Amino acid sequence: MSANVQSASPTEGKASTGRTISALIAKFRELGLLAFIVILAVGVQFRNPSFLTWENLTDIATNTAILSILSVGMMLVIITRGIDLSIGATLAFAGMVSALTVKHNPGLNPVAALLIGVGIGIGCGLVIGFLVSWVKILPIIATLGIMNVFRGFTFEASGGKWVSAHQMPTSFKSIATGSFLGINNLILIAIVIYIVAYYFVSHTRTGRRIYAVGSNPDSAEVSGIRTGRILLLVYTIMGGLAGLAGVLWVSKFASAQGDTASGYELSVIAACVLGGVSIAGGVGKISGILLGSILLGILNNALPMINVSAFWQMFIQGAIILIAVLVNALVKRGIDRNNLMRRKI
């Protein structure tokens, strides 16, 4: 009597192994980052018992919220092989106009102030998107030039002066400092944005097209994806989030200045890189940039608490970012090697 037993062929076994290794390598980034955050938090707690108190954790969350919001837009831009160096200037411009508006109209509804900031940010994003997608200017060149233009607009709008706390109505300042159901508004806004962003990139056709454009622009174009429209979209989203962040920033710190958030775009890019977003395009996850933002927030909060000097703070943050870049490169190389092996099989 013979048994009709089917066994997997060596080829199928190798392909299955390749897929398993690729999946493990892809997950390593986030699991490793999460483990590092936990180890770092425990280590700091031993040095300073006040680190893991509810008050300090809330402070970290509120201080990281704006960074995490901007990281969502930057992730989409980087996935398409672009970069946006103008978000700090866009943030400052939108924040300044919103602050000036509420200064002259104290009774203005806070939601209207938010819409003004978002509208300005969308307009700025459309300009950059047009230059990148239709004029075909390299993103780093376009955003570097526009950055100075937006800074100039900010100083022109304010006349070189600040808008200080006493010139802003309480309702405007409560946008960032207020709370709903005991949760700070900044944290709530960030949570909503992350939920929407996760659904957008994971469950919509446009979200998948963004990854397709970043993975292989030529193939995406051949398959019928209008890459120009995708690029215009991602820079517009980035601009809108930067405008929103501008209002939240000015509301939180109760101050609007011409040099607000100068250089902040580097922190946003760092959060994306730490979260596993590939500068080469096509790779990036919402959960990753959230962890990257949290790590930067913890570092900014923890290092002063354990009396690390300002110089060493910069050194440590730079070293961690460099390690993240190296890890991302090694992970990508491993994934490419396994994909190549699967194609040969």
SERO-199237 format. One line per 4 residues: their letters; for each residue x, y, z of C-alpha. Coordinates in nm, 3 decimals, always signed. Each point is the difference from the previous one (the first is absolute). Example, Ala and Ser with C-alpha at 12.3 -4.5 7.8 and 13.67 -1.06 7.14 Angstrom:
REM SERO-199237
AS) +1.230/-0.450/+0.780 ~ +0.137/+0.344/-0.066
This chain:
REM SERO-199237
MSAN) +0.000/+0.000/+0.000 ~ +0.148/+0.333/-0.099 ~ -0.063/+0.329/+0.172 ~ -0.058/+0.301/-0.219
VQSA) +0.222/+0.243/+0.188 ~ +0.093/+0.337/-0.145 ~ +0.312/+0.173/+0.123 ~ +0.119/+0.350/-0.068
SPTE) +0.263/+0.023/-0.268 ~ +0.343/+0.143/+0.083 ~ -0.082/+0.303/-0.212 ~ -0.318/+0.072/+0.191
GKAS) +0.182/-0.049/+0.329 ~ +0.269/+0.248/-0.096 ~ -0.259/+0.254/-0.113 ~ -0.189/-0.042/+0.328
TGRT) +0.321/+0.044/+0.197 ~ +0.083/+0.312/-0.200 ~ -0.338/+0.151/+0.074 ~ +0.036/-0.083/+0.371
ISAL) +0.343/+0.160/+0.021 ~ -0.121/+0.308/-0.188 ~ -0.293/+0.037/+0.239 ~ +0.226/-0.036/+0.304
IAKF) +0.247/+0.254/-0.137 ~ -0.281/+0.246/-0.076 ~ -0.135/-0.031/+0.354 ~ +0.343/+0.035/+0.159
RELG) +0.007/+0.377/-0.042 ~ -0.306/+0.068/+0.212 ~ +0.057/-0.276/+0.254 ~ +0.360/+0.109/+0.049
LLAF) -0.103/+0.363/+0.032 ~ -0.272/-0.085/+0.252 ~ +0.246/-0.208/+0.203 ~ +0.252/+0.284/-0.003
IVIL) -0.267/+0.246/+0.121 ~ -0.092/-0.232/+0.288 ~ +0.364/-0.055/+0.099 ~ +0.069/+0.374/-0.020
AVGV) -0.304/+0.085/+0.214 ~ +0.093/-0.258/+0.265 ~ +0.360/+0.121/+0.006 ~ -0.101/+0.363/+0.044
QFRN) -0.249/-0.100/+0.270 ~ +0.284/-0.151/+0.204 ~ +0.191/+0.327/-0.028 ~ -0.301/+0.223/+0.066
PSFL) -0.311/-0.157/+0.165 ~ -0.219/+0.289/-0.116 ~ +0.038/-0.094/-0.367 ~ -0.283/-0.253/-0.020
TWEN) -0.247/+0.205/+0.201 ~ -0.335/+0.074/-0.161 ~ +0.074/+0.374/-0.010 ~ +0.330/-0.047/-0.183
LTDI) -0.141/-0.254/-0.245 ~ -0.281/+0.242/-0.080 ~ +0.257/+0.274/-0.052 ~ +0.193/-0.223/-0.242
ATNT) -0.320/-0.080/-0.192 ~ -0.107/+0.363/-0.036 ~ +0.349/+0.113/-0.101 ~ +0.023/-0.280/-0.257
AILS) -0.348/+0.048/-0.150 ~ +0.094/+0.272/-0.249 ~ +0.310/-0.192/-0.109 ~ -0.206/-0.315/-0.055
ILSV) -0.263/+0.188/-0.202 ~ +0.262/+0.143/-0.234 ~ +0.165/-0.343/-0.029 ~ -0.313/-0.136/-0.168
GMML) +0.026/+0.248/-0.286 ~ +0.376/-0.036/-0.027 ~ -0.033/-0.378/-0.021 ~ -0.229/+0.031/-0.303
VIIT) +0.243/+0.241/-0.165 ~ +0.304/-0.218/+0.065 ~ -0.182/-0.312/-0.122 ~ -0.030/+0.171/-0.340
RGID) +0.379/+0.059/+0.005 ~ -0.042/+0.365/+0.093 ~ +0.086/+0.227/+0.291 ~ -0.158/+0.317/+0.141
LSIG) +0.240/+0.244/+0.164 ~ -0.261/+0.277/+0.012 ~ -0.232/-0.138/+0.269 ~ +0.156/+0.210/+0.278
ATLA) -0.054/+0.315/-0.206 ~ -0.355/-0.106/-0.095 ~ -0.072/-0.066/+0.369 ~ +0.129/+0.343/+0.097
FAGM) -0.193/+0.178/-0.276 ~ -0.331/-0.171/+0.078 ~ +0.049/+0.050/+0.372 ~ +0.082/+0.369/-0.040
VSAL) -0.300/+0.075/-0.222 ~ -0.231/-0.185/+0.238 ~ +0.145/+0.183/+0.300 ~ -0.035/+0.339/-0.170
TVKH) -0.358/-0.085/-0.095 ~ -0.107/-0.084/+0.356 ~ +0.194/+0.299/+0.129 ~ -0.219/+0.234/-0.206
NPGL) -0.313/-0.215/+0.041 ~ +0.002/-0.129/+0.360 ~ -0.348/-0.147/-0.032 ~ +0.092/-0.223/-0.294
NPVA) -0.100/-0.363/+0.045 ~ +0.309/-0.221/+0.063 ~ -0.116/-0.239/-0.272 ~ +0.013/+0.288/-0.248
ALLI) +0.358/+0.072/+0.108 ~ +0.088/-0.364/-0.061 ~ -0.160/+0.010/-0.346 ~ +0.194/+0.315/-0.087
GVGI) +0.327/-0.170/+0.089 ~ -0.086/-0.319/-0.188 ~ -0.111/+0.204/-0.303 ~ +0.326/+0.191/-0.010
GIGC) +0.194/-0.325/+0.034 ~ -0.194/-0.161/-0.285 ~ +0.073/+0.301/-0.220 ~ +0.371/-0.026/+0.080
GLVI) -0.006/-0.373/-0.069 ~ -0.172/+0.051/-0.335 ~ +0.275/+0.239/-0.107 ~ +0.272/-0.249/+0.088
GFLV) -0.194/-0.288/-0.153 ~ -0.039/+0.193/-0.324 ~ +0.372/+0.074/-0.018 ~ +0.091/-0.363/+0.066
SWVK) -0.266/-0.181/-0.201 ~ -0.050/+0.225/-0.303 ~ +0.305/+0.226/-0.025 ~ +0.216/-0.303/+0.090
ILPI) +0.227/+0.182/+0.243 ~ +0.184/-0.232/+0.238 ~ -0.184/-0.005/+0.337 ~ +0.306/+0.098/+0.203
IATL) +0.061/+0.303/-0.223 ~ -0.365/+0.105/-0.022 ~ -0.062/-0.023/+0.375 ~ +0.331/+0.162/+0.090
GIMN) -0.086/+0.305/-0.211 ~ -0.363/+0.015/+0.111 ~ +0.110/-0.027/+0.363 ~ +0.164/+0.343/-0.020
VFRG) -0.300/+0.144/-0.186 ~ -0.240/-0.112/+0.273 ~ +0.232/+0.132/+0.271 ~ -0.001/+0.334/-0.180
FTFE) -0.381/-0.005/-0.011 ~ -0.006/-0.064/+0.375 ~ +0.224/+0.296/+0.082 ~ -0.194/+0.220/-0.244
ASGG) -0.335/-0.095/+0.154 ~ +0.121/+0.075/+0.353 ~ +0.210/+0.302/-0.085 ~ +0.288/-0.172/+0.177
KWVS) -0.190/+0.002/+0.331 ~ -0.122/-0.275/+0.230 ~ -0.354/-0.083/+0.099 ~ +0.021/-0.073/+0.371
AHQM) -0.225/-0.179/+0.248 ~ -0.190/+0.305/+0.125 ~ -0.100/+0.084/-0.360 ~ -0.168/-0.338/-0.049
PTSF) -0.347/-0.080/+0.138 ~ -0.034/-0.285/+0.249 ~ -0.219/-0.195/-0.242 ~ +0.285/-0.010/-0.254
KSIA) +0.259/-0.112/+0.255 ~ -0.235/-0.272/+0.123 ~ +0.016/-0.172/-0.342 ~ +0.324/-0.166/+0.110
TGSF) -0.015/+0.034/+0.377 ~ -0.362/-0.110/+0.048 ~ -0.123/-0.356/+0.040 ~ -0.294/-0.223/-0.085
LGIN) -0.101/-0.285/+0.232 ~ +0.322/+0.060/+0.190 ~ +0.222/-0.038/-0.308 ~ +0.199/+0.294/-0.133
NLIL) -0.132/+0.135/-0.331 ~ +0.341/-0.034/-0.166 ~ +0.008/-0.371/+0.076 ~ -0.358/-0.048/-0.121
IAIV) +0.070/+0.181/-0.328 ~ +0.312/-0.212/-0.055 ~ -0.195/-0.321/+0.068 ~ -0.272/+0.095/-0.250
IYIV) +0.258/+0.084/-0.266 ~ +0.179/-0.331/+0.049 ~ -0.323/-0.199/-0.025 ~ -0.096/+0.179/-0.322
AYYF) +0.354/-0.034/-0.140 ~ +0.011/-0.372/+0.078 ~ -0.328/-0.061/-0.181 ~ +0.112/+0.217/-0.291
VSHT) +0.332/-0.173/-0.068 ~ -0.122/-0.353/+0.081 ~ -0.353/-0.020/-0.137 ~ -0.035/+0.245/-0.288
RTGR) +0.105/-0.024/-0.362 ~ +0.170/+0.340/+0.016 ~ +0.204/-0.110/+0.300 ~ +0.126/-0.305/-0.188
RIYA) +0.080/+0.217/-0.301 ~ +0.222/+0.221/+0.215 ~ +0.212/-0.303/+0.085 ~ +0.000/-0.108/-0.364
VGSN) +0.131/+0.339/-0.113 ~ +0.277/-0.014/+0.257 ~ +0.096/-0.360/-0.075 ~ +0.029/+0.046/-0.376
PDSA) -0.120/+0.327/-0.159 ~ +0.044/-0.125/-0.356 ~ -0.197/-0.319/+0.056 ~ -0.269/+0.197/+0.181
EVSG) -0.032/+0.233/-0.297 ~ -0.020/-0.292/-0.243 ~ -0.270/-0.167/+0.210 ~ -0.221/+0.308/-0.031
IRTG) +0.077/+0.179/+0.326 ~ +0.025/+0.374/-0.050 ~ +0.314/+0.068/+0.199 ~ -0.037/+0.376/-0.034
RILL) -0.332/-0.007/+0.182 ~ +0.140/-0.226/+0.273 ~ +0.294/+0.233/+0.059 ~ -0.230/+0.302/+0.007
LVYT) -0.218/-0.180/+0.254 ~ +0.276/-0.098/+0.243 ~ +0.154/+0.349/+0.008 ~ -0.345/+0.150/+0.049
IMGG) -0.064/-0.236/+0.292 ~ +0.339/+0.091/+0.144 ~ -0.082/+0.369/-0.033 ~ -0.341/-0.040/+0.165
LAGL) +0.152/-0.186/+0.295 ~ +0.273/+0.264/+0.030 ~ -0.267/+0.270/+0.006 ~ -0.190/-0.185/+0.270
AGVL) +0.322/-0.046/+0.196 ~ +0.065/+0.375/-0.029 ~ -0.324/+0.086/+0.177 ~ +0.058/-0.268/+0.265
WVSK) +0.358/+0.120/+0.055 ~ -0.097/+0.365/+0.045 ~ -0.290/-0.100/+0.224 ~ +0.218/-0.226/+0.215
FASA) +0.286/+0.245/+0.051 ~ -0.221/+0.312/-0.014 ~ +0.252/+0.172/-0.223 ~ +0.031/+0.058/-0.374
QGDT) +0.343/+0.098/-0.133 ~ +0.163/+0.031/-0.338 ~ +0.253/-0.272/+0.078 ~ -0.248/-0.244/+0.155
ASGY) +0.093/-0.365/-0.058 ~ +0.320/+0.093/-0.182 ~ +0.177/-0.326/-0.083 ~ -0.288/-0.209/+0.132
ELSV) -0.027/-0.182/-0.331 ~ +0.320/-0.186/+0.089 ~ -0.163/-0.145/+0.311 ~ -0.298/-0.111/-0.208
IAAC) +0.223/-0.169/-0.257 ~ +0.193/-0.164/+0.286 ~ -0.324/-0.140/+0.146 ~ -0.084/-0.153/-0.338
VLGG) +0.346/-0.149/-0.045 ~ -0.007/-0.144/+0.352 ~ -0.341/-0.147/-0.081 ~ +0.134/-0.193/-0.298
VSIA) -0.108/+0.227/-0.286 ~ +0.243/-0.052/-0.286 ~ +0.148/+0.310/-0.162 ~ +0.017/-0.209/-0.319
GGVG) -0.380/-0.002/-0.005 ~ -0.275/-0.260/+0.006 ~ +0.042/-0.105/+0.366 ~ -0.164/+0.140/+0.312
KISG) -0.264/-0.086/+0.259 ~ -0.219/+0.211/+0.225 ~ +0.093/-0.207/+0.305 ~ +0.368/+0.052/-0.078
ILLG) -0.011/+0.379/-0.012 ~ -0.206/+0.003/+0.320 ~ +0.275/-0.194/+0.176 ~ +0.264/+0.226/-0.155
SILL) -0.179/+0.310/+0.128 ~ -0.039/-0.154/+0.346 ~ +0.371/-0.083/+0.013 ~ +0.099/+0.357/-0.086
GILN) -0.249/+0.131/+0.257 ~ +0.143/-0.227/+0.268 ~ +0.357/+0.102/-0.083 ~ -0.088/+0.371/+0.014
NALP) -0.165/-0.052/+0.338 ~ +0.224/-0.263/+0.158 ~ +0.351/+0.125/-0.075 ~ -0.040/+0.329/+0.192
MINV) -0.162/-0.193/+0.289 ~ +0.315/-0.210/+0.045 ~ +0.223/+0.308/-0.027 ~ +0.147/-0.067/-0.343
SAFW) +0.165/+0.313/-0.138 ~ -0.143/+0.175/-0.305 ~ +0.300/-0.106/-0.210 ~ -0.036/-0.366/+0.089
QMFI) -0.374/+0.018/-0.061 ~ +0.069/+0.099/-0.360 ~ +0.268/-0.268/-0.030 ~ -0.225/-0.277/+0.136
QGAI) -0.295/+0.097/-0.221 ~ +0.224/+0.020/-0.306 ~ +0.158/-0.338/+0.076 ~ -0.340/-0.166/+0.042
ILIA) -0.121/+0.145/-0.331 ~ +0.317/-0.120/-0.174 ~ -0.046/-0.349/+0.142 ~ -0.363/+0.004/-0.120
VLVN) +0.114/+0.089/-0.351 ~ +0.253/-0.284/+0.001 ~ -0.259/-0.246/+0.131 ~ -0.248/+0.109/-0.268
ALVK) +0.264/-0.050/-0.267 ~ +0.085/-0.349/+0.129 ~ -0.367/-0.095/+0.027 ~ -0.072/+0.122/-0.354
RGID) +0.300/-0.194/-0.127 ~ -0.128/-0.314/+0.171 ~ -0.349/+0.042/-0.144 ~ +0.139/+0.061/-0.351
RNNL) +0.222/-0.308/+0.030 ~ -0.292/-0.219/+0.101 ~ -0.224/+0.138/-0.274 ~ +0.273/-0.068/-0.253
MRRK) +0.030/-0.357/+0.127 ~ -0.376/-0.049/-0.033 ~ +0.003/+0.124/-0.358 ~ +0.281/-0.242/-0.088
I) -0.200/-0.283/+0.152
